[in-house]
Amino acid sequence: MERGSPAMSMPIFLASGNRMKRVMWDTRWTHADLETLHKQVYYTNEGRAVPEALVLRPSCFMLRDKDFGVAYEGFAMSDVCNGAIVEVRDAVLEGEAEAA
């Protein structure tokens, strides 16, 4: 995951476990980059170890539709636009949110 030029980057939001974080998204990135970004902001940046068993397949990511508010799987990376909300089904974070 390499950082692109500022012209290629835009802010999006990653939502997981009843939390939301603003991140910069490079339009050239893939689902693998999205997984890396999620692990970075929700684990590494918080000083937490990434669980070894945590695997986030493309079906774990859902893009929230701005007009209707529903989230859907199987979106194209080109559908991720400025201010988009990508929901991530991370079982660890969802479990923590339920326990809280």
Disulfide bonds with the S-S distance in Angstrom:
none
